Amino acid sequence: MMETGIQALMAQEALPVLLLLMALTVVVLGKGADLLVDEAVGVSRQLGVSPLLIGATIVSLGTTLPEAAVSVLAAVQGRPGIALGNAVGSIICNTGLIIGLATLWAPLPLDRRLVNRQGWVQFCAGLLLVAACIPFFHMRQVLLQGGMLPQFIGILFLLLLAGYFWLSLRWSHGGQEQAVVQRPAQSTERVLQSRSVIKLLCGIVLVVAASDVLIPIVQAIALRLAIPEGVVSATLVAFGTSLPELVTAVAAVRKGAGELAIGNVIGANILNVLFVVGAAASVTRPGLLAPPHFFHTLFPAMLIILAVFRVGIHFSGAHLKRVFGLVLLGLYMGTTLLSYTHGG
C-alpha cells in the first residue's frame, strides 16, 4: 500500500524532480548501508561472534523485510504466483547478481566452518522449496500445469525458521572460544552493545525505507523515458526487493567486511524460503501457485546458481575466487534473458 501511494505521487512529478529525488534517496541508501555495516561489525566484535553469523541472522532478517511485505501482500490480494516469484527471483538475484558483483569488486573472505554450515542450509532450503511445489501425484503434468505449495507447508517453513535461528544461536556460541575480543567492563559492555544494536536497527530501517521509496521513483523515471512497463515490472520486482542486500554487500566489501556480505546473502536466501514463502503461503488457504515457467526456468536456474555457489565455496581457499563471481553473474544474466523469452 505504501508503495502504491508513492507511485501515485511520483506519477505527478516532473522528470527533473524525479531525478533529484532519486539522487537524494541513493545518498540516504548509502548512508544507511554504511551505518548498518559499521554497527553489524561492531556488534559481532562485542559479542565475540563471526560477522558472517550476524549477517546471516540479524542483518538478513532486516533486509528481507521488503520481500516478505511484497509476497504476503500479493498472497492476501489473490496473486500467489507473484508472491512465490518474488522470493525465487530474489534468491537468484541475491546469489547471482549480488555475490557475483561483490566478488568481482574484491575476493570475499570465507569462514570455512560457518559458511559451509550456512551454505548447506541455504542449498537444502532451495531443494525443499522446489520439492514442496512438485505435484507428486501428477508428475507428468508439472511442465504443463505447474504445481502448488500448500498452506500447511508454509506453516512448516515458519517452524523450520525458528529452528534455523536456534541453530545459528548454537553455532555462534560454539565459535566464541575462537574469537579473541578485548572486552570492557560488564556494565560498560552492555551499554555499548545496546547502543550498537539500536544503531544497527536504525541502519536497517534506513536501508529498507530508502529502497521502498527508490523503486517507485525509478519506475516513474523509466516510464517517463518510454521504457515499456512490462520490461520495468519484469526487472524491478525481484531486483528492487533485493536492493537492501545489494547496497549492504557493496558497503561491506568497500569497508573490508566481505564476510558480512556473504552472510547477509546466505541468510537472506534462507529467509526467502522459510520466512517470505512460509509467511505468504500460511496466510492463503489454497497455497501458492507455481506456474509452469517456474519448472521450465526459475526453479532450475535457482538450483544451478545455488549449486555453483556451493562448488565455489568448496574449491576456494580463504577467499571466494573471482571466476565464480563471473559464472554467477553470467547465470543471473542468462536467467533474466530466459525469463523474458519463456516467462509468459
Buried (B, 14 or more C-beta within 10 A) or exposed (E): EEBEEBBEEBEEBEEEEBBEBBEBBBEBBBBBBBBBBBBBBBBBBBBBBBBBBBBBBBBBBBBBBBBBBBBBBBBEEEBBBBBBBBBBBBBBBBBBBBBBBBBBBBBBBBBEBBBBBBBEBBBEBBBBBBEBBBBEEEEEEBEEBBBBBBBEBBBBBBEBBEEBBEEBEEBBEEBEEEEEEEEEEEEEBEEBBEBBBEBBBBBBBBBBBBBBBBBBBBBBBBBBEEEEEEEBEBBBBBBBBBBBBBBBBBBBBBBEBBBBBBBBBBBBBBBBBBBBBBBBBBBBEEBBBBBBBBBBBBBBBBBBBBEBBBEBBEEBEEEBBBEBBEBBBEBBEBBBEBBEEEBE
